[in-house]
Amino acid sequence: METGDPGKAGFDANRLDRLKTWMQRYIDAGKIPFGHVVVSRDGMPIFSHHAGMADLEAGRPYTEDALVRFFSMTKPVTAVAYMQLEEQGLVHLDDPLEKWLPEFAQTPVFERVAPRVNSRRPRRQSIRMHDLLRHTSGLSYGLFMGDPVAAEYLRERTDFEPQDGTLADVCARLARIPLAHEPGERWTYSVSLDVLGRVIEVVSGKPLDQYFQDHILGPLGMDDTAFQVPADKKHRLTALYNKTADEKLELDETGEGASKADQSNPVTCFSGGSGLVGTMADYLKFVEMLRNGGQGANGAQILGARTVKLMASNHLEGDIASMGVDSFAEVSFHGVGFGLGMYSILDPAKTAMICTPGEFGWGGLASTVFWVDPVEGVTTVFLTQQIPSSGYPLRRELRAHVYGALAQSRS
């Protein structure tokens, strides 16, 4: 990737180079298979570096055009798709979910009436589109939570995995499972953006993959991003790894054998929460569109500038910690709010991290992350493929290195 002069962009080049040593240290220790980071200012990449192996077992090096699983970095894409419909007056943030998905009209709320005695009760209010976007819906995940509601998610296959059925199929099963709590009561990371993906299908009349292609991926030139990896590209898909108890890597799936690259068993569930696969170059186009007020580098207007500002604003009454979640992955949620599909930094001092008020972004299960700093004009994207994202303080350390290299601040 062609990069500009860091010094002219207000960065110290020698300090930026510390990112190479930082990534290599994790690679040499066998903690991540590879790392790829791009730092930009005002739309110009001023640092780009990658190292490591796309597939350790096969001895295949990571290359700039490698395909990676974005996992939850799909969520902001889904949020953008929904806000396009909002801009057209087709949906509204205060719409009840059952207006578009009637199967959720009677979804109850989980209630523990005594130790080891579980029940369910009618909910007091509807899930709103707003709740889906900011994770206050009461929906949950089977993968992370380890409670009675999560157990039902796993049993009913409602984590929106690639071959779980269509979005309509999974939502029909999900609507029968009680909410973890009353809508609006707490912040709970969940399949909310997957459900929102189904809303987009109903409102637009298009399958989610086609809507993304027509209105976001195609216009931005994100040619390598999709829910299903084509046969002629699966050799570029990286392997996926899990962290072991002794802080090493255990193979989860190869690129060639990935569920999202299996032509004999195609992806049926277009997960708006975790389904996209793509390249660094592609995702950088999406991130720069957000930084540039909804307009891509190629001039494609994906959203209005005020819409992006609304998405990046905090939509909670306080920070996420005040709504019952102190931290997520390895990052504290004190001083961190949540907007529409993305976090929003409220108070850097409370986060105990080097960051800027108004910064927004999100990460993925395999330790990927991006952020946009509108004040400094800085964007950062980091890719690897190591589960879980809480395994190491990668995101905290990445932020420290990037801001430690910022020599000329605008605030």
C-alpha positions in Angstrom: 0.0 0.0 0.0 1.3 3.4 -1.0 1.9 5.7 2.1 2.5 9.4 2.5 5.1 11.2 4.6 4.3 10.7 8.3 6.2 13.9 9.3 4.1 16.0 7.0 1.0 14.5 8.5 2.1 15.4 12.0 3.4 11.9 13.0 6.8 10.8 14.2 8.0 8.2 11.7 10.4 6.5 14.2 7.7 6.1 16.8 5.2 4.7 14.2 7.9 2.1 13.3 7.5 0.7 16.9 4.3 -0.9 15.6 6.5 -3.3 13.6 8.3 -4.4 16.7 5.1 -4.7 18.6 3.4 -6.9 16.1 6.5 -9.0 15.6 6.8 -9.7 19.3 3.3 -11.2 19.4 4.0 -13.2 16.2 7.4 -14.6 17.4 5.7 -15.6 20.7 3.2 -17.6 18.8 0.3 -15.5 20.2 -1.1 -14.2 16.8 -0.5 -15.7 13.3 -0.1 -12.4 11.6 -0.7 -8.7 12.1 -1.6 -6.0 9.6 -2.1 -2.4 10.6 -2.8 0.8 8.6 -2.8 4.3 10.1 -4.1 7.2 8.1 -4.6 10.9 8.6 -7.0 13.0 6.6 -7.5 10.1 4.2 -3.9 9.5 3.5 -2.3 6.3 4.8 0.9 7.2 6.5 1.8 3.8 7.9 1.2 0.3 6.6 2.8 -2.9 7.7 2.0 -6.5 7.8 4.0 -9.6 9.0 3.4 -13.2 9.9 1.6 -16.2 8.3 -1.8 -16.5 6.8 -1.7 -20.3 7.4 0.9 -21.5 9.9 0.4 -25.2 9.1 0.8 -24.7 5.3 3.6 -22.2 5.7 1.7 -19.6 3.7 2.8 -16.0 4.3 0.2 -13.3 4.9 -0.1 -11.0 1.9 -1.7 -7.6 1.5 -4.6 -9.0 -0.5 -5.4 -11.8 2.1 -9.0 -12.3 3.0 -9.9 -12.2 6.7 -13.0 -12.7 8.7 -14.3 -9.4 10.0 -16.7 -10.9 12.5 -18.3 -8.1 14.5 -16.7 -5.4 12.3 -19.7 -6.4 10.1 -22.0 -4.6 12.6 -21.1 -1.0 11.6 -21.7 -2.0 8.0 -25.2 -3.2 8.9 -25.8 0.0 10.9 -24.9 2.1 7.9 -27.3 0.0 5.7 -30.1 0.6 8.2 -29.4 4.3 8.4 -29.7 4.6 4.6 -33.3 3.4 5.0 -33.8 5.9 7.9 -32.6 8.7 5.6 -35.3 7.8 3.1 -38.0 7.8 5.8 -38.7 4.1 5.3 -37.9 3.3 8.9 -37.6 5.2 12.2 -35.4 4.7 15.2 -38.5 4.4 17.5 -40.3 1.8 15.3 -41.2 -1.3 17.4 -39.5 -4.4 16.1 -42.9 -6.2 15.6 -43.8 -3.6 13.0 -41.4 -5.2 10.7 -41.0 -8.7 12.2 -44.4 -9.6 13.7 -42.9 -12.8 15.2 -41.3 -10.7 18.0 -44.7 -9.3 19.1 -45.0 -11.8 22.0 -41.3 -12.4 22.9 -41.2 -12.7 26.7 -38.6 -11.8 29.2 -36.5 -14.2 31.2 -37.1 -14.1 34.9 -35.4 -16.0 37.8 -38.1 -16.4 40.4 -35.9 -18.4 42.9 -32.5 -20.1 42.9 -32.4 -22.6 40.0 -36.0 -21.8 39.2 -36.4 -20.0 35.9 -39.5 -18.5 34.4 -40.6 -16.0 31.7 -43.0 -13.1 31.8 -44.6 -10.7 29.3 -42.3 -7.8 28.5 -43.5 -4.3 29.5 -42.3 -2.6 26.3 -41.4 -3.3 22.7 -37.9 -3.6 21.3 -37.2 -0.5 19.2 -34.9 -0.1 16.2 -32.9 2.2 18.6 -32.4 -0.7 21.0 -31.1 -3.0 18.3 -28.5 -0.5 17.1 -27.2 0.3 20.6 -27.5 -3.3 22.2 -30.2 -2.5 24.7 -32.7 -4.8 23.1 -32.5 -7.6 25.7 -31.3 -10.0 23.0 -28.1 -11.9 23.8 -25.6 -14.4 22.4 -25.2 -18.1 23.0 -21.5 -18.0 22.5 -20.4 -15.6 25.3 -22.9 -15.6 28.1 -23.2 -18.9 29.8 -26.6 -18.4 31.4 -30.0 -20.1 30.8 -31.0 -17.8 28.0 -27.6 -18.4 26.3 -28.2 -22.1 26.6 -31.4 -21.7 24.6 -29.6 -19.8 21.9 -27.1 -22.6 21.5 -29.8 -25.2 21.5 -31.9 -23.3 18.9 -28.9 -22.2 16.8 -29.7 -18.5 17.0 -26.1 -17.1 16.9 -26.6 -16.6 13.1 -23.8 -18.9 12.0 -23.2 -19.3 8.2 -25.4 -22.4 7.6 -28.0 -21.8 10.3 -30.8 -21.1 7.7 -32.0 -17.8 6.3 -32.3 -14.7 8.4 -36.0 -15.3 8.4 -35.5 -18.8 9.7 -33.2 -17.8 12.5 -35.4 -14.9 13.6 -38.4 -17.1 13.8 -36.5 -19.4 16.2 -35.1 -16.5 18.1 -38.5 -14.8 18.7 -39.5 -17.8 20.8 -36.5 -17.4 23.2 -37.1 -15.0 26.2 -35.1 -11.7 26.3 -32.3 -11.6 28.8 -33.8 -8.4 30.3 -36.4 -5.7 29.6 -35.6 -3.6 26.4 -33.7 -0.5 27.4 -32.9 -1.7 30.8 -29.2 -2.8 30.3 -26.5 -2.9 27.7 -26.0 -6.5 26.5 -23.8 -7.4 23.5 -26.0 -9.4 21.3 -27.4 -10.6 17.9 -29.3 -7.3 17.6 -27.5 -6.3 14.4 -28.3 -9.7 12.9 -32.0 -9.1 13.6 -31.6 -5.6 12.1 -30.2 -7.3 9.0 -33.5 -9.1 8.7 -35.4 -5.8 9.1 -33.3 -4.4 6.2 -34.3 -7.3 4.1 -38.0 -6.8 4.8 -38.0 -3.1 4.3 -35.8 -3.1 1.2 -37.2 -6.3 -0.4 -33.7 -7.5 -1.0 -31.6 -10.3 0.6 -29.0 -8.6 2.9 -26.1 -9.7 0.7 -27.6 -8.1 -2.3 -28.5 -4.9 -0.4 -25.0 -4.6 0.9 -23.6 -5.1 -2.6 -26.0 -2.6 -4.3 -25.7 0.2 -1.7 -22.4 -0.1 0.2 -19.9 -2.6 -1.1 -20.3 -1.9 -4.8 -20.5 1.9 -4.6 -17.3 2.0 -2.4 -15.4 -0.5 -4.6 -15.1 -3.1 -1.8 -14.8 -5.8 -4.5 -13.3 -8.5 -2.2 -15.9 -8.2 0.6 -18.8 -10.7 0.8 -20.6 -13.2 3.1 -19.4 -16.1 0.9 -15.9 -16.5 -0.4 -15.9 -17.4 -4.1 -14.1 -20.5 -5.2 -11.5 -18.5 -7.1 -10.6 -16.5 -4.0 -10.6 -19.1 -1.2 -6.9 -19.6 -1.6 -6.5 -16.1 -0.2 -8.6 -16.7 2.9 -6.4 -16.9 6.1 -6.6 -19.6 8.7 -8.4 -18.9 12.0 -6.8 -19.7 15.3 -7.9 -20.0 19.0 -5.8 -19.1 22.0 -4.7 -22.0 24.1 -4.2 -22.2 27.8 -0.5 -21.9 27.4 -0.9 -18.8 25.2 -0.2 -20.5 21.9 -2.3 -20.9 18.8 -4.6 -23.8 18.0 -6.1 -24.1 14.5 -9.8 -23.5 14.3 -10.2 -23.7 10.5 -8.1 -23.3 7.5 -9.0 -20.9 4.7 -9.6 -23.7 2.2 -11.8 -25.5 4.7 -13.7 -22.5 6.1 -17.5 -22.6 6.5 -17.7 -19.3 4.5 -15.7 -20.8 1.6 -17.6 -24.1 1.3 -19.1 -24.2 -2.2 -20.9 -27.5 -1.5 -22.6 -26.0 1.6 -23.2 -22.3 0.7 -23.8 -19.6 3.3 -27.5 -19.2 3.9 -27.4 -16.9 6.9 -26.2 -13.4 5.9 -25.2 -12.4 9.4 -25.3 -8.6 9.8 -23.5 -9.1 13.1 -20.5 -11.1 12.1 -20.7 -12.5 8.5 -18.4 -10.5 6.3 -15.0 -11.5 4.9 -12.8 -9.1 3.1 -9.4 -7.4 2.8 -7.6 -4.6 4.6 -7.9 -2.4 1.5 -11.7 -2.9 1.4 -12.4 -2.2 5.0 -10.2 0.8 4.9 -12.5 2.2 2.2 -15.5 1.8 4.6 -13.6 3.4 7.5 -12.5 6.3 5.5 -16.1 6.8 4.3 -17.1 7.2 7.9 -14.3 9.6 8.7 -15.2 11.7 5.6 -18.8 12.2 6.7 -20.4 9.5 4.6 -18.5 10.0 1.3 -16.1 7.5 0.0 -12.7 8.3 -1.4 -14.2 7.7 -4.9 -16.9 10.2 -4.3 -19.7 7.8 -3.6 -22.1 9.3 -1.1 -23.1 6.4 1.2 -24.7 8.5 4.1 -25.2 12.1 4.9 -22.7 13.9 7.1 -25.2 14.5 9.9 -26.2 10.9 9.8 -22.6 9.8 10.5 -22.4 12.2 13.4 -25.6 10.8 14.8 -24.2 7.3 14.6 -21.0 8.3 16.3 -22.8 10.1 19.2 -23.5 8.4 22.5 -27.1 7.0 22.6 -27.0 5.8 26.2 -27.9 7.8 29.3 -24.3 7.4 30.5 -21.4 5.2 29.7 -21.7 1.5 29.0 -20.3 0.7 32.5 -23.3 2.5 34.0 -25.6 0.1 32.2 -24.1 -3.0 33.8 -21.0 -3.9 31.7 -17.6 -2.8 33.1 -15.5 -4.1 30.3 -15.6 -6.1 27.0 -12.8 -7.9 25.4 -9.8 -6.4 27.1 -11.1 -2.8 27.1 -12.7 -0.9 29.9 -16.2 0.5 29.3 -15.9 3.3 31.9 -16.0 6.5 29.9 -17.1 4.7 26.8 -20.6 5.3 25.3 -22.4 3.5 22.5 -23.8 5.0 19.4 -25.5 3.3 16.4 -23.5 0.1 15.9 -20.3 1.5 17.3 -18.7 2.7 20.5 -18.2 6.4 21.2 -15.5 7.7 23.6 -16.9 10.1 26.2 -14.1 10.6 28.8 -10.6 9.5 28.0 -9.5 9.8 31.7 -12.2 7.3 32.8 -11.2 4.8 30.0 -7.6 4.8 31.3 -6.5 4.7 27.7 -4.9 7.2 25.3 -7.8 8.3 23.1 -9.8 11.3 22.1 -13.4 12.4 23.0 -15.6 11.6 20.1 -13.5 8.7 18.8 -15.7 5.9 17.5 -15.2 2.4 16.1 -15.5 -1.3 16.9 -13.7 -4.7 16.7 -14.3 -8.3 15.9 -14.1 -11.7 17.6 -10.7 -12.6 16.0 -9.0 -9.5 17.6 -9.5 -7.1 14.6 -10.3 -3.5 15.4 -10.8 -0.1 13.8 -11.4 3.4 15.0 -12.0 6.9 13.6 -10.8 10.0 15.5 -12.7 12.9 13.9 -10.8 15.5 16.0 -7.4 14.4 14.8 -8.5 13.1 11.4 -6.9 9.8 12.3 -8.1 6.3 11.3 -6.6 3.0 12.3 -7.4 -0.5 11.1 -5.8 -3.7 12.6 -6.3 -7.2 11.3 -5.3 -10.6 12.7 -7.2 -13.9 13.2 -6.9 -14.9 16.9 -9.9 -15.9 19.0 -10.9 -14.5 21.5 -10.4 -10.8 21.3 -10.0 -10.7 25.0 -6.9 -12.9 24.8 -4.3 -10.1 24.8 -4.3 -6.3 25.3 -3.8 -5.8 21.6 -6.3 -3.0 21.1 -5.1 -1.0 24.2 -1.4 -1.4 23.1 -2.2 -0.5 19.5 -3.9 2.7 20.6 -0.9 3.6 22.8 1.5 3.2 19.9 -0.5 5.1 17.4 -1.2 8.1 19.7 2.3 7.9 21.1 3.5 8.7 17.5 1.2 11.6 17.1 3.5 14.6 17.3 1.0 17.4 16.2 -2.3 17.2 17.9 -5.3 19.4 16.9 -6.9 19.6 20.3 
